[in-house]
Amino acid sequence: MQRIIEHPVLGPLPDVPMVKIIVDGEPMEAREGEMIAAALIATGKKYFRKTIKTHEPRGIYCGIGRCTDCVMTVNGIPNVRTCITPVEDGMVIETQMGYGVWKQEQ
Amino acid sequence: MADDKDFFICRCEEVTLREIEEVIDEGYHTIDDVKRITRAGMGLCQGRSCGKVIARIISQKTGKPLEEVLQTSYRFPVRTEKLKALEEEGPSDAENN
């Protein structure tokens, strides 16, 4: 997968600094300020979680933070809506199985 | 999937069109009834994706006008918000919704 470099309406992709994120243990790069889901799609990640009952893979669906289909475990917190959560440097993002597990007190 | 009715209406709780139509056939004709029996609309998104779709299915199957089937009120919170936001002042998730 790749990003839209030249958008017909929005124009060329602006230059922004890159940040490092860790996706399922692998270091990856993301554009500062973009949403986690956008960064993952750009890296070619096919699914963000697997459902609890049928174990089907799910990814981005509504893209505006309503449907909760794109939730992942971010920095140890499960069910984070990745389509409306911006990436941060050093963020640890994990594919979520079912309802996920809390790995951090918040 | 077996046929065209085995797809998910409620994506969070994985409830298919077939299951929803079955409970409507049993005589449950409101969104609340369907929710209580199938769990459709009780998942993470709390019916934001499927609520209106279920209303339309009920309306089509029972012949009731859609306005009659649609929920007239929504419970707090209307938008997804962390519980923490209720006890603390500060940045809110609401603007992201």
N, CA and C atoms of all chains as a GROMACS GRO file, in nm:
protein
  609
    1MET      N    1   0.085  -0.120   0.000
    1MET     CA    2   0.000   0.000   0.000
    1MET      C    3   0.088   0.125   0.000
    2GLN      N    4   0.034   0.234  -0.046
    2GLN     CA    5   0.110   0.357  -0.037
    2GLN      C    6   0.018   0.476  -0.014
    3ARG      N    7   0.080   0.587   0.020
    3ARG     CA    8   0.001   0.706   0.050
    3ARG      C    9  -0.037   0.779  -0.079
    4ILE      N   10  -0.138   0.864  -0.067
    4ILE     CA   11  -0.173   0.950  -0.179
    4ILE      C   12  -0.076   1.069  -0.177
    5ILE      N   13   0.014   1.072  -0.271
    5ILE     CA   14   0.118   1.175  -0.273
    5ILE      C   15   0.063   1.304  -0.337
    6GLU      N   16  -0.018   1.285  -0.439
    6GLU     CA   17  -0.072   1.400  -0.513
    6GLU      C   18  -0.225   1.388  -0.512
    7HIS      N   19  -0.290   1.465  -0.424
    7HIS     CA   20  -0.435   1.454  -0.412
    7HIS      C   21  -0.502   1.555  -0.505
    8PRO      N   22  -0.605   1.515  -0.580
    8PRO     CA   23  -0.667   1.606  -0.677
    8PRO      C   24  -0.726   1.734  -0.614
    9VAL      N   25  -0.769   1.725  -0.489
    9VAL     CA   26  -0.828   1.842  -0.425
    9VAL      C   27  -0.732   1.902  -0.321
   10LEU      N   28  -0.673   1.816  -0.239
   10LEU     CA   29  -0.589   1.865  -0.129
   10LEU      C   30  -0.448   1.901  -0.174
   11GLY      N   31  -0.409   1.862  -0.295
   11GLY     CA   32  -0.276   1.897  -0.346
   11GLY      C   33  -0.170   1.800  -0.299
   12PRO      N   34  -0.043   1.841  -0.310
   12PRO     CA   35   0.065   1.748  -0.274
   12PRO      C   36   0.072   1.725  -0.123
   13LEU      N   37   0.124   1.610  -0.087
   13LEU     CA   38   0.138   1.573   0.055
   13LEU      C   39   0.244   1.662   0.119
   14PRO      N   40   0.210   1.738   0.225
   14PRO     CA   41   0.311   1.826   0.284
   14PRO      C   42   0.421   1.746   0.355
   15ASP      N   43   0.537   1.810   0.367
   15ASP     CA   44   0.649   1.748   0.439
   15ASP      C   45   0.626   1.762   0.588
   16VAL      N   46   0.624   1.652   0.660
   16VAL     CA   47   0.616   1.660   0.806
   16VAL      C   48   0.722   1.566   0.864
   17PRO      N   49   0.765   1.593   0.988
   17PRO     CA   50   0.862   1.501   1.048
   17PRO      C   51   0.802   1.361   1.067
   18MET      N   52   0.889   1.260   1.068
   18MET     CA   53   0.841   1.124   1.091
   18MET      C   54   0.862   1.086   1.237
   19VAL      N   55   0.771   1.003   1.289
   19VAL     CA   56   0.788   0.951   1.424
   19VAL      C   57   0.800   0.800   1.417
   20LYS      N   58   0.855   0.742   1.523
   20LYS     CA   59   0.872   0.596   1.527
   20LYS      C   60   0.757   0.535   1.607
   21ILE      N   61   0.697   0.432   1.552
   21ILE     CA   62   0.597   0.358   1.627
   21ILE      C   63   0.636   0.210   1.625
   22ILE      N   64   0.585   0.136   1.722
   22ILE     CA   65   0.615  -0.008   1.727
   22ILE      C   66   0.484  -0.083   1.707
   23VAL      N   67   0.476  -0.156   1.597
   23VAL     CA   68   0.353  -0.227   1.564
   23VAL      C   69   0.379  -0.376   1.578
   24ASP      N   70   0.311  -0.439   1.673
   24ASP     CA   71   0.330  -0.582   1.701
   24ASP      C   72   0.478  -0.617   1.715
   25GLY      N   73   0.551  -0.530   1.784
   25GLY     CA   74   0.692  -0.555   1.811
   25GLY      C   75   0.788  -0.509   1.704
   26GLU      N   76   0.733  -0.466   1.590
   26GLU     CA   77   0.822  -0.422   1.482
   26GLU      C   78   0.824  -0.271   1.473
   27PRO      N   79   0.944  -0.210   1.469
   27PRO     CA   80   0.950  -0.065   1.456
   27PRO      C   81   0.907  -0.019   1.316
   28MET      N   82   0.827   0.087   1.312
   28MET     CA   83   0.782   0.140   1.184
   28MET      C   84   0.781   0.291   1.192
   29GLU      N   85   0.770   0.356   1.077
   29GLU     CA   86   0.768   0.501   1.074
   29GLU      C   87   0.628   0.550   1.042
   30ALA      N   88   0.591   0.665   1.100
   30ALA     CA   89   0.461   0.726   1.071
   30ALA      C   90   0.480   0.875   1.057
   31ARG      N   91   0.389   0.938   0.986
   31ARG     CA   92   0.396   1.084   0.973
   31ARG      C   93   0.340   1.148   1.099
   32GLU      N   94   0.413   1.246   1.152
   32GLU     CA   95   0.369   1.312   1.276
   32GLU      C   96   0.229   1.370   1.258
   33GLY      N   97   0.141   1.344   1.354
   33GLY     CA   98   0.007   1.403   1.350
   33GLY      C   99  -0.097   1.320   1.279
   34GLU      N  100  -0.055   1.218   1.204
   34GLU     CA  101  -0.157   1.137   1.136
   34GLU      C  102  -0.217   1.037   1.234
   35MET      N  103  -0.333   0.983   1.195
   35MET     CA  104  -0.401   0.888   1.282
   35MET      C  105  -0.332   0.751   1.271
   36ILE      N  106  -0.342   0.674   1.379
   36ILE     CA  107  -0.276   0.543   1.381
   36ILE      C  108  -0.322   0.458   1.262
   37ALA      N  109  -0.454   0.462   1.235
   37ALA     CA  110  -0.508   0.380   1.126
   37ALA      C  111  -0.444   0.416   0.992
   38ALA      N  112  -0.426   0.546   0.969
   38ALA     CA  113  -0.365   0.592   0.844
   38ALA      C  114  -0.222   0.541   0.832
   39ALA      N  115  -0.149   0.547   0.944
   39ALA     CA  116  -0.011   0.501   0.943
   39ALA      C  117  -0.004   0.351   0.914
   40LEU      N  118  -0.097   0.275   0.972
   40LEU     CA  119  -0.094   0.130   0.955
   40LEU      C  120  -0.131   0.090   0.812
   41ILE      N  121  -0.230   0.159   0.756
   41ILE     CA  122  -0.269   0.129   0.618
   41ILE      C  123  -0.151   0.158   0.525
   42ALA      N  124  -0.079   0.268   0.554
   42ALA     CA  125   0.036   0.303   0.471
   42ALA      C  126   0.147   0.199   0.482
   43THR      N  127   0.157   0.131   0.596
   43THR     CA  128   0.261   0.028   0.608
   43THR      C  129   0.214  -0.106   0.551
   44GLY      N  130   0.089  -0.112   0.508
   44GLY     CA  131   0.039  -0.234   0.445
   44GLY      C  132  -0.028  -0.330   0.540
   45LYS      N  133  -0.057  -0.285   0.664
   45LYS     CA  134  -0.123  -0.376   0.760
   45LYS      C  135  -0.265  -0.404   0.715
   46LYS      N  136  -0.299  -0.532   0.711
   46LYS     CA  137  -0.427  -0.570   0.653
   46LYS      C  138  -0.541  -0.569   0.756
   47TYR      N  139  -0.512  -0.608   0.880
   47TYR     CA  140  -0.620  -0.607   0.979
   47TYR      C  141  -0.570  -0.554   1.111
   48PHE      N  142  -0.662  -0.494   1.187
   48PHE     CA  143  -0.625  -0.428   1.312
   48PHE      C  144  -0.663  -0.511   1.434
   49ARG      N  145  -0.765  -0.596   1.418
   49ARG     CA  146  -0.807  -0.678   1.532
   49ARG      C  147  -0.877  -0.801   1.478
   50LYS      N  148  -0.903  -0.896   1.569
   50LYS     CA  149  -0.986  -1.011   1.534
   50LYS      C  150  -1.104  -1.016   1.629
   51THR      N  151  -1.221  -1.049   1.577
   51THR     CA  152  -1.342  -1.041   1.657
   51THR      C  153  -1.349  -1.155   1.758
   52ILE      N  154  -1.431  -1.133   1.863
   52ILE     CA  155  -1.431  -1.226   1.975
   52ILE      C  156  -1.507  -1.355   1.943
   53LYS      N  157  -1.612  -1.348   1.861
   53LYS     CA  158  -1.695  -1.467   1.840
   53LYS      C  159  -1.650  -1.548   1.719
   54THR      N  160  -1.635  -1.482   1.605
   54THR     CA  161  -1.603  -1.557   1.484
   54THR      C  162  -1.455  -1.546   1.446
   55HIS      N  163  -1.379  -1.467   1.523
   55HIS     CA  164  -1.236  -1.448   1.500
   55HIS      C  165  -1.206  -1.397   1.359
   56GLU      N  166  -1.295  -1.314   1.309
   56GLU     CA  167  -1.272  -1.257   1.176
   56GLU      C  168  -1.186  -1.132   1.188
   57PRO      N  169  -1.102  -1.109   1.088
   57PRO     CA  170  -1.020  -0.987   1.092
   57PRO      C  171  -1.104  -0.863   1.061
   58ARG      N  172  -1.072  -0.754   1.129
   58ARG     CA  173  -1.141  -0.627   1.104
   58ARG      C  174  -1.038  -0.517   1.088
   59GLY      N  175  -1.076  -0.418   1.008
   59GLY     CA  176  -0.989  -0.303   0.988
   59GLY      C  177  -1.068  -0.175   0.998
   60ILE      N  178  -1.034  -0.078   0.916
   60ILE     CA  179  -1.103   0.050   0.922
   60ILE      C  180  -1.240   0.036   0.854
   61TYR      N  181  -1.343   0.098   0.914
   61TYR     CA  182  -1.477   0.088   0.856
   61TYR      C  183  -1.538   0.227   0.838
   62CYS      N  184  -1.570   0.294   0.949
   62CYS     CA  185  -1.633   0.426   0.932
   62CYS      C  186  -1.527   0.536   0.922
   63GLY      N  187  -1.416   0.520   0.992
   63GLY     CA  188  -1.308   0.617   0.982
   63GLY      C  189  -1.331   0.747   1.055
   64ILE      N  190  -1.443   0.758   1.131
   64ILE     CA  191  -1.471   0.883   1.202
   64ILE      C  192  -1.495   0.859   1.351
   65GLY      N  193  -1.453   0.743   1.402
   65GLY     CA  194  -1.461   0.720   1.546
   65GLY      C  195  -1.596   0.680   1.598
   66ARG      N  196  -1.685   0.633   1.514
   66ARG     CA  197  -1.817   0.594   1.564
   66ARG      C  198  -1.835   0.442   1.572
   67CYS      N  199  -1.782   0.369   1.474
   67CYS     CA  200  -1.818   0.227   1.465
   67CYS      C  201  -1.731   0.137   1.554
   68THR      N  202  -1.618   0.185   1.598
   68THR     CA  203  -1.525   0.108   1.684
   68THR      C  204  -1.476  -0.022   1.620
   69ASP      N  205  -1.474  -0.028   1.488
   69ASP     CA  206  -1.422  -0.148   1.423
   69ASP      C  207  -1.270  -0.149   1.416
   70CYS      N  208  -1.209  -0.031   1.429
   70CYS     CA  209  -1.063  -0.024   1.409
   70CYS      C  210  -0.989  -0.025   1.542
   71VAL      N  211  -1.054  -0.068   1.652
   71VAL     CA  212  -0.988  -0.058   1.782
   71VAL      C  213  -0.869  -0.153   1.792
   72MET      N  214  -0.766  -0.105   1.862
   72MET     CA  215  -0.645  -0.184   1.885
   72MET      C  216  -0.597  -0.157   2.027
   73THR      N  217  -0.497  -0.233   2.070
   73THR     CA  218  -0.436  -0.207   2.200
   73THR      C  219  -0.320  -0.111   2.179
   74VAL      N  220  -0.331   0.008   2.239
   74VAL     CA  221  -0.229   0.111   2.220
   74VAL      C  222  -0.169   0.146   2.355
   75ASN      N  223  -0.037   0.132   2.366
   75ASN     CA  224   0.034   0.154   2.492
   75ASN      C  225  -0.029   0.077   2.608
   76GLY      N  226  -0.076  -0.044   2.579
   76GLY     CA  227  -0.131  -0.129   2.683
   76GLY      C  228  -0.278  -0.106   2.712
   77ILE      N  229  -0.340  -0.010   2.644
   77ILE     CA  230  -0.482   0.017   2.668
   77ILE      C  231  -0.563  -0.042   2.553
   78PRO      N  232  -0.653  -0.138   2.582
   78PRO     CA  233  -0.730  -0.198   2.473
   78PRO      C  234  -0.843  -0.106   2.426
   79ASN      N  235  -0.899  -0.138   2.310
   79ASN     CA  236  -1.016  -0.068   2.255
   79ASN      C  237  -0.992   0.080   2.229
   80VAL      N  238  -0.873   0.113   2.180
   80VAL     CA  239  -0.845   0.251   2.140
   80VAL      C  240  -0.884   0.265   1.993
   81ARG      N  241  -0.968   0.366   1.963
   81ARG     CA  242  -1.014   0.384   1.824
   81ARG      C  243  -0.899   0.446   1.743
   82THR      N  244  -0.837   0.364   1.660
   82THR     CA  245  -0.716   0.409   1.592
   82THR      C  246  -0.743   0.512   1.483
   83CYS      N  247  -0.867   0.521   1.434
   83CYS     CA  248  -0.892   0.615   1.324
   83CYS      C  249  -0.900   0.758   1.373
   84ILE      N  250  -0.913   0.781   1.505
   84ILE     CA  251  -0.919   0.918   1.556
   84ILE      C  252  -0.814   0.943   1.664
   85THR      N  253  -0.716   0.852   1.674
   85THR     CA  254  -0.609   0.871   1.772
   85THR      C  255  -0.479   0.900   1.697
   86PRO      N  256  -0.421   1.018   1.715
   86PRO     CA  257  -0.297   1.050   1.643
   86PRO      C  258  -0.179   0.968   1.694
   87VAL      N  259  -0.084   0.941   1.605
   87VAL     CA  260   0.036   0.867   1.646
   87VAL      C  261   0.124   0.957   1.733
   88GLU      N  262   0.196   0.893   1.823
   88GLU     CA  263   0.294   0.963   1.905
   88GLU      C  264   0.425   0.886   1.896
   89ASP      N  265   0.535   0.957   1.913
   89ASP     CA  266   0.665   0.892   1.904
   89ASP      C  267   0.676   0.784   2.011
   90GLY      N  268   0.718   0.666   1.970
   90GLY     CA  269   0.738   0.557   2.065
   90GLY      C  270   0.612   0.481   2.102
   91MET      N  271   0.503   0.509   2.034
   91MET     CA  272   0.376   0.443   2.065
   91MET      C  273   0.387   0.293   2.036
   92VAL      N  274   0.333   0.213   2.129
   92VAL     CA  275   0.334   0.068   2.110
   92VAL      C  276   0.192   0.025   2.071
   93ILE      N  277   0.178  -0.024   1.948
   93ILE     CA  278   0.048  -0.059   1.894
   93ILE      C  279   0.042  -0.209   1.870
   94GLU      N  280  -0.064  -0.272   1.920
   94GLU     CA  281  -0.074  -0.418   1.905
   94GLU      C  282  -0.208  -0.457   1.846
   95THR      N  283  -0.206  -0.557   1.759
   95THR     CA  284  -0.328  -0.616   1.707
   95THR      C  285  -0.408  -0.672   1.824
   96GLN      N  286  -0.537  -0.640   1.828
   96GLN     CA  287  -0.619  -0.680   1.943
   96GLN      C  288  -0.700  -0.805   1.911
   97MET      N  289  -0.695  -0.900   2.004
   97MET     CA  290  -0.776  -1.020   1.990
   97MET      C  291  -0.898  -1.007   2.081
   98GLY      N  292  -1.015  -1.015   2.025
   98GLY     CA  293  -1.136  -1.002   2.104
   98GLY      C  294  -1.144  -0.869   2.173
   99TYR      N  295  -1.178  -0.871   2.302
   99TYR     CA  296  -1.195  -0.747   2.376
   99TYR      C  297  -1.062  -0.689   2.426
  100GLY      N  298  -0.954  -0.762   2.407
  100GLY     CA  299  -0.824  -0.711   2.448
  100GLY      C  300  -0.800  -0.727   2.597
  101VAL      N  301  -0.678  -0.698   2.638
  101VAL     CA  302  -0.637  -0.712   2.777
  101VAL      C  303  -0.572  -0.582   2.822
  102TRP      N  304  -0.608  -0.534   2.942
  102TRP     CA  305  -0.543  -0.416   2.998
  102TRP      C  306  -0.402  -0.452   3.042
  103LYS      N  307  -0.304  -0.376   2.989
  103LYS     CA  308  -0.167  -0.401   3.029
  103LYS      C  309  -0.110  -0.284   3.104
  104GLN      N  310  -0.192  -0.182   3.126
  104GLN     CA  311  -0.141  -0.062   3.191
  104GLN      C  312  -0.251   0.003   3.273
  105GLU      N  313  -0.215   0.052   3.390
  105GLU     CA  314  -0.311   0.128   3.470
  105GLU      C  315  -0.328   0.263   3.405
  106GLN      N  316  -0.453   0.312   3.399
  106GLN     CA  317  -0.471   0.445   3.343
  106GLN      C  318  -0.558   0.529   3.430
  107MET      N  319  -1.955  -1.743   0.324
  107MET     CA  320  -2.084  -1.737   0.395
  107MET      C  321  -2.192  -1.811   0.316
  108ALA      N  322  -2.282  -1.870   0.390
  108ALA     CA  323  -2.378  -1.962   0.331
  108ALA      C  324  -2.470  -1.893   0.229
  109ASP      N  325  -2.540  -1.790   0.271
  109ASP     CA  326  -2.618  -1.718   0.170
  109ASP      C  327  -2.625  -1.570   0.207
  110ASP      N  328  -2.712  -1.497   0.138
  110ASP     CA  329  -2.705  -1.351   0.150
  110ASP      C  330  -2.762  -1.297   0.281
  111LYS      N  331  -2.805  -1.383   0.372
  111LYS     CA  332  -2.855  -1.332   0.500
  111LYS      C  333  -2.756  -1.352   0.613
  112ASP      N  334  -2.644  -1.416   0.584
  112ASP     CA  335  -2.545  -1.440   0.688
  112ASP      C  336  -2.437  -1.333   0.688
  113PHE      N  337  -2.479  -1.207   0.686
  113PHE     CA  338  -2.379  -1.102   0.703
  113PHE      C  339  -2.415  -1.021   0.826
  114PHE      N  340  -2.314  -0.956   0.882
  114PHE     CA  341  -2.334  -0.888   1.009
  114PHE      C  342  -2.407  -0.757   0.991
  115ILE      N  343  -2.509  -0.737   1.073
  115ILE     CA  344  -2.574  -0.607   1.083
  115ILE      C  345  -2.507  -0.531   1.197
  116CYS      N  346  -2.499  -0.596   1.314
  116CYS     CA  347  -2.427  -0.538   1.426
  116CYS      C  348  -2.284  -0.592   1.421
  117ARG      N  349  -2.192  -0.507   1.384
  117ARG     CA  350  -2.053  -0.551   1.366
  117ARG      C  351  -1.984  -0.577   1.499
  118CYS      N  352  -2.024  -0.504   1.603
  118CYS     CA  353  -1.957  -0.519   1.732
  118CYS      C  354  -1.991  -0.653   1.797
  119GLU      N  355  -2.119  -0.688   1.798
  119GLU     CA  356  -2.162  -0.811   1.864
  119GLU      C  357  -2.180  -0.926   1.765
  120GLU      N  358  -2.149  -0.901   1.641
  120GLU     CA  359  -2.154  -1.004   1.536
  120GLU      C  360  -2.291  -1.071   1.526
  121VAL      N  361  -2.392  -0.988   1.503
  121VAL     CA  362  -2.529  -1.037   1.487
  121VAL      C  363  -2.566  -1.024   1.340
  122THR      N  364  -2.614  -1.137   1.282
  122THR     CA  365  -2.641  -1.137   1.138
  122THR      C  366  -2.784  -1.094   1.107
  123LEU      N  367  -2.808  -1.061   0.981
  123LEU     CA  368  -2.942  -1.025   0.934
  123LEU      C  369  -3.039  -1.139   0.963
  124ARG      N  370  -2.992  -1.263   0.944
  124ARG     CA  371  -3.078  -1.378   0.967
  124ARG      C  372  -3.129  -1.380   1.113
  125GLU      N  373  -3.037  -1.360   1.208
  125GLU     CA  374  -3.076  -1.363   1.350
  125GLU      C  375  -3.176  -1.252   1.381
  126ILE      N  376  -3.154  -1.134   1.324
  126ILE     CA  377  -3.244  -1.022   1.352
  126ILE      C  378  -3.383  -1.048   1.293
  127GLU      N  379  -3.385  -1.101   1.170
  127GLU     CA  380  -3.514  -1.130   1.107
  127GLU      C  381  -3.589  -1.239   1.184
  128GLU      N  382  -3.514  -1.333   1.239
  128GLU     CA  383  -3.579  -1.441   1.316
  128GLU      C  384  -3.652  -1.385   1.437
  129VAL      N  385  -3.588  -1.293   1.512
  129VAL     CA  386  -3.656  -1.241   1.631
  129VAL      C  387  -3.770  -1.148   1.594
  130ILE      N  388  -3.759  -1.080   1.479
  130ILE     CA  389  -3.873  -0.998   1.435
  130ILE      C  390  -3.991  -1.089   1.402
  131ASP      N  391  -3.961  -1.203   1.340
  131ASP     CA  392  -4.067  -1.300   1.308
  131ASP      C  393  -4.132  -1.355   1.434
  132GLU      N  394  -4.053  -1.360   1.543
  132GLU     CA  395  -4.110  -1.409   1.668
  132GLU      C  396  -4.198  -1.305   1.736
  133GLY      N  397  -4.199  -1.184   1.684
  133GLY     CA  398  -4.290  -1.082   1.737
  133GLY      C  399  -4.224  -0.969   1.812
  134TYR      N  400  -4.093  -0.960   1.806
  134TYR     CA  401  -4.025  -0.849   1.874
  134TYR      C  402  -4.006  -0.735   1.775
  135HIS      N  403  -4.082  -0.628   1.795
  135HIS     CA  404  -4.091  -0.527   1.690
  135HIS      C  405  -4.034  -0.391   1.728
  136THR      N  406  -3.950  -0.384   1.830
  136THR     CA  407  -3.883  -0.257   1.859
  136THR      C  408  -3.732  -0.280   1.863
  137ILE      N  409  -3.656  -0.171   1.848
  137ILE     CA  410  -3.510  -0.182   1.852
  137ILE      C  411  -3.467  -0.239   1.986
  138ASP      N  412  -3.534  -0.193   2.092
  138ASP     CA  413  -3.500  -0.238   2.227
  138ASP      C  414  -3.521  -0.390   2.243
  139ASP      N  415  -3.633  -0.441   2.193
  139ASP     CA  416  -3.660  -0.585   2.200
  139ASP      C  417  -3.552  -0.663   2.127
  140VAL      N  418  -3.523  -0.621   2.005
  140VAL     CA  419  -3.422  -0.690   1.925
  140VAL      C  420  -3.288  -0.687   1.997
  141LYS      N  421  -3.258  -0.572   2.057
  141LYS     CA  422  -3.132  -0.558   2.129
  141LYS      C  423  -3.124  -0.654   2.247
  142ARG      N  424  -3.233  -0.660   2.324
  142ARG     CA  425  -3.230  -0.743   2.445
  142ARG      C  426  -3.218  -0.892   2.412
  143ILE      N  427  -3.265  -0.934   2.297
  143ILE     CA  428  -3.262  -1.076   2.266
  143ILE      C  429  -3.136  -1.115   2.189
  144THR      N  430  -3.096  -1.032   2.093
  144THR     CA  431  -2.981  -1.072   2.009
  144THR      C  432  -2.850  -1.010   2.054
  145ARG      N  433  -2.854  -0.908   2.138
  145ARG     CA  434  -2.738  -0.828   2.178
  145ARG      C  435  -2.695  -0.728   2.070
  146ALA      N  436  -2.767  -0.722   1.957
  146ALA     CA  437  -2.731  -0.623   1.853
  146ALA      C  438  -2.744  -0.484   1.913
  147GLY      N  439  -2.639  -0.406   1.906
  147GLY     CA  440  -2.643  -0.271   1.961
  147GLY      C  441  -2.591  -0.261   2.104
  148MET      N  442  -2.539  -0.372   2.157
  148MET     CA  443  -2.486  -0.368   2.294
  148MET      C  444  -2.334  -0.374   2.296
  149GLY      N  445  -2.272  -0.366   2.180
  149GLY     CA  446  -2.127  -0.376   2.174
  149GLY      C  447  -2.058  -0.244   2.201
  150LEU      N  448  -1.932  -0.239   2.160
  150LEU     CA  449  -1.850  -0.121   2.186
  150LEU      C  450  -1.913   0.008   2.136
  151CYS      N  451  -1.971   0.006   2.017
  151CYS     CA  452  -2.018   0.132   1.959
  151CYS      C  453  -2.159   0.166   2.006
  152GLN      N  454  -2.222   0.077   2.081
  152GLN     CA  455  -2.353   0.106   2.140
  152GLN      C  456  -2.460   0.142   2.036
  153GLY      N  457  -2.459   0.068   1.926
  153GLY     CA  458  -2.565   0.084   1.827
  153GLY      C  459  -2.551   0.203   1.736
  154ARG      N  460  -2.436   0.268   1.739
  154ARG     CA  461  -2.418   0.383   1.651
  154ARG      C  462  -2.418   0.341   1.505
  155SER      N  463  -2.365   0.221   1.477
  155SER     CA  464  -2.360   0.176   1.338
  155SER      C  465  -2.489   0.103   1.298
  156CYS      N  466  -2.544   0.021   1.388
  156CYS     CA  467  -2.651  -0.069   1.346
  156CYS      C  468  -2.790  -0.023   1.386
  157GLY      N  469  -2.802   0.072   1.478
  157GLY     CA  470  -2.933   0.112   1.528
  157GLY      C  471  -3.030   0.150   1.419
  158LYS      N  472  -2.987   0.236   1.329
  158LYS     CA  473  -3.077   0.282   1.222
  158LYS      C  474  -3.104   0.171   1.121
  159VAL      N  475  -3.004   0.084   1.100
  159VAL     CA  476  -3.024  -0.027   1.006
  159VAL      C  477  -3.130  -0.123   1.060
  160ILE      N  478  -3.122  -0.151   1.191
  160ILE     CA  479  -3.219  -0.241   1.253
  160ILE      C  480  -3.359  -0.179   1.247
  161ALA      N  481  -3.366  -0.047   1.270
  161ALA     CA  482  -3.495   0.021   1.260
  161ALA      C  483  -3.556   0.001   1.121
  162ARG      N  484  -3.472   0.012   1.020
  162ARG     CA  485  -3.522  -0.003   0.883
  162ARG      C  486  -3.566  -0.147   0.856
  163ILE      N  487  -3.491  -0.245   0.908
  163ILE     CA  488  -3.529  -0.385   0.888
  163ILE      C  489  -3.666  -0.411   0.954
  164ILE      N  490  -3.683  -0.360   1.078
  164ILE     CA  491  -3.811  -0.379   1.148
  164ILE      C  492  -3.922  -0.312   1.067
  165SER      N  493  -3.896  -0.191   1.021
  165SER     CA  494  -3.995  -0.116   0.944
  165SER      C  495  -4.036  -0.192   0.818
  166GLN      N  496  -3.937  -0.248   0.748
  166GLN     CA  497  -3.966  -0.320   0.623
  166GLN      C  498  -4.041  -0.450   0.649
  167LYS      N  499  -4.005  -0.519   0.757
  167LYS     CA  500  -4.068  -0.649   0.783
  167LYS      C  501  -4.207  -0.636   0.842
  168THR      N  502  -4.230  -0.531   0.923
  168THR     CA  503  -4.358  -0.519   0.990
  168THR      C  504  -4.453  -0.422   0.920
  169GLY      N  505  -4.399  -0.341   0.829
  169GLY     CA  506  -4.482  -0.243   0.761
  169GLY      C  507  -4.509  -0.118   0.844
  170LYS      N  508  -4.449  -0.110   0.963
  170LYS     CA  509  -4.464   0.013   1.043
  170LYS      C  510  -4.381   0.125   0.980
  171PRO      N  511  -4.430   0.249   0.989
  171PRO     CA  512  -4.346   0.358   0.937
  171PRO      C  513  -4.217   0.370   1.018
  172LEU      N  514  -4.111   0.408   0.948
  172LEU     CA  515  -3.978   0.414   1.009
  172LEU      C  516  -3.976   0.506   1.131
  173GLU      N  517  -4.049   0.617   1.124
  173GLU     CA  518  -4.047   0.715   1.235
  173GLU      C  519  -4.098   0.651   1.364
  174GLU      N  520  -4.189   0.555   1.348
  174GLU     CA  521  -4.247   0.490   1.466
  174GLU      C  522  -4.147   0.394   1.530
  175VAL      N  523  -4.062   0.336   1.447
  175VAL     CA  524  -3.969   0.234   1.496
  175VAL      C  525  -3.844   0.298   1.556
  176LEU      N  526  -3.801   0.410   1.497
  176LEU     CA  527  -3.678   0.474   1.542
  176LEU      C  528  -3.686   0.513   1.689
  177GLN      N  529  -3.571   0.502   1.758
  177GLN     CA  530  -3.568   0.543   1.897
  177GLN      C  531  -3.590   0.693   1.907
  178THR      N  532  -3.673   0.734   2.000
  178THR     CA  533  -3.701   0.877   2.012
  178THR      C  534  -3.602   0.945   2.104
  179SER      N  535  -3.532   0.866   2.187
  179SER     CA  536  -3.437   0.931   2.277
  179SER      C  537  -3.307   0.851   2.281
  180TYR      N  538  -3.200   0.921   2.310
  180TYR     CA  539  -3.071   0.856   2.327
  180TYR      C  540  -3.025   0.880   2.469
  181ARG      N  541  -2.964   0.778   2.526
  181ARG     CA  542  -2.916   0.794   2.663
  181ARG      C  543  -2.778   0.857   2.664
  182PHE      N  544  -2.750   0.922   2.774
  182PHE     CA  545  -2.618   0.979   2.798
  182PHE      C  546  -2.516   0.865   2.812
  183PRO      N  547  -2.396   0.875   2.764
  183PRO     CA  548  -2.344   0.984   2.681
  183PRO      C  549  -2.374   0.960   2.534
  184VAL      N  550  -2.407   1.065   2.464
  184VAL     CA  551  -2.440   1.053   2.322
  184VAL      C  552  -2.314   1.023   2.242
  185ARG      N  553  -2.204   1.082   2.286
  185ARG     CA  554  -2.078   1.056   2.218
  185ARG      C  555  -1.984   0.978   2.309
  186THR      N  556  -1.896   0.898   2.246
  186THR     CA  557  -1.802   0.818   2.323
  186THR      C  558  -1.711   0.908   2.405
  187GLU      N  559  -1.700   0.879   2.532
  187GLU     CA  560  -1.618   0.962   2.620
  187GLU      C  561  -1.562   0.874   2.730
  188LYS      N  562  -1.440   0.902   2.771
  188LYS     CA  563  -1.384   0.825   2.882
  188LYS      C  564  -1.451   0.867   3.012
  189LEU      N  565  -1.471   0.770   3.102
  189LEU     CA  566  -1.533   0.801   3.231
  189LEU      C  567  -1.453   0.906   3.306
  190LYS      N  568  -1.322   0.904   3.282
  190LYS     CA  569  -1.234   0.999   3.347
  190LYS      C  570  -1.278   1.144   3.321
  191ALA      N  571  -1.335   1.165   3.203
  191ALA     CA  572  -1.373   1.302   3.165
  191ALA      C  573  -1.485   1.354   3.255
  192LEU      N  574  -1.559   1.262   3.319
  192LEU     CA  575  -1.670   1.306   3.404
  192LEU      C  576  -1.620   1.361   3.537
  193GLU      N  577  -1.504   1.313   3.580
  193GLU     CA  578  -1.457   1.354   3.712
  193GLU      C  579  -1.350   1.462   3.705
  194GLU      N  580  -1.295   1.483   3.586
  194GLU     CA  581  -1.186   1.579   3.573
  194GLU      C  582  -1.221   1.682   3.468
  195GLU      N  583  -1.177   1.803   3.492
  195GLU     CA  584  -1.185   1.900   3.384
  195GLU      C  585  -1.058   1.888   3.302
  196GLY      N  586  -1.068   1.913   3.175
  196GLY     CA  587  -0.949   1.905   3.093
  196GLY      C  588  -0.986   1.865   2.952
  197PRO      N  589  -0.886   1.823   2.876
  197PRO     CA  590  -0.913   1.793   2.737
  197PRO      C  591  -1.016   1.681   2.724
  198SER      N  592  -1.103   1.694   2.628
  198SER     CA  593  -1.210   1.597   2.611
  198SER      C  594  -1.190   1.522   2.481
  199ASP      N  595  -1.239   1.398   2.477
  199ASP     CA  596  -1.235   1.320   2.354
  199ASP      C  597  -1.346   1.361   2.259
  200ALA      N  598  -1.444   1.436   2.311
  200ALA     CA  599  -1.567   1.460   2.234
  200ALA      C  600  -1.542   1.527   2.100
  201GLU      N  601  -1.443   1.617   2.096
  201GLU     CA  602  -1.421   1.688   1.971
  201GLU      C  603  -1.372   1.595   1.860
  202ASN      N  604  -1.321   1.478   1.900
  202ASN     CA  605  -1.274   1.383   1.799
  202ASN      C  606  -1.385   1.301   1.738
  203ASN      N  607  -1.502   1.306   1.800
  203ASN     CA  608  -1.608   1.220   1.749
  203ASN      C  609  -1.679   1.283   1.632
   0.00000   0.00000   0.00000
